[in-house]
Amino acid sequence: MADNTEMKENIPEQEGKSIAMEIFQELKSTIRKLWIAIFILIALLAGTNIYHIYQWSQFESAEF
């Protein structure tokens, strides 16, 4: 009978841990998606900077 009571007492604790693990997994997933978005934005920024430098290099300098 004592074993049955101990099992019932541990159930809410185990449910709390599973909820915490679900939240943790969701947080990890969200952070991973944000890092991917950050890297994409940095790559796009670098690409626009390189294109801008390329465009400005197309102008011929004035000859005096």
N, C-alpha and C positions, 0 to 999 in steps of 0.2 A: 504494500500500500504506500509506503514511503517513496518507493521508486516512481510510482505513478505521479505523485505530487511534485516531485522534483522535475519530472518531464514537463508538467504543465507550467511550472514556474519559468522554465527556460524558453518556452515558446515565444512570448513577447520579445525577449531579448534577441532571439534568432531572427524574428521578423524585422526588428529594428536594424539589425545588421544587414539584412538583405535589402531593405529600403535604402540604407546608407550606401551600399555597394551599387545599387541602381543609379542613385544620384551621382556617385563618383564616376561611374562609367559614362553617364550622360555628360558630365562636366569635361571628362577627357575627350570625348567626341567633339564637343563644342570647341574646346581649345584647339584641337587638331584642325578643325575646319577654319578657325580664325587664322592660324598660322599659315595654312595654305593660301587663304585670301591675302594675307600680308605679303607672302612671297610673290604671288601673282601681281599685286600692285607695285611691288618694288621692281619686278621685271618689266612691267609696262612703263614705269617711270624711266628706267634706264634706256628702254627702247626709244621713247620719245626724245630723251636727251641726245642719244646717238643720232637720231634722224634730224634733230635740230642742228647739231654740229655739221652733219652732212649737207644740209640745205644751205647753211651759211658759207660752207666751203665752196659752193658752186658759184658764188659771186666772184667776178674778177675784180681784183683790186685796181684802183685808178692809177694810171701811169702818168707820172709828171714829167 
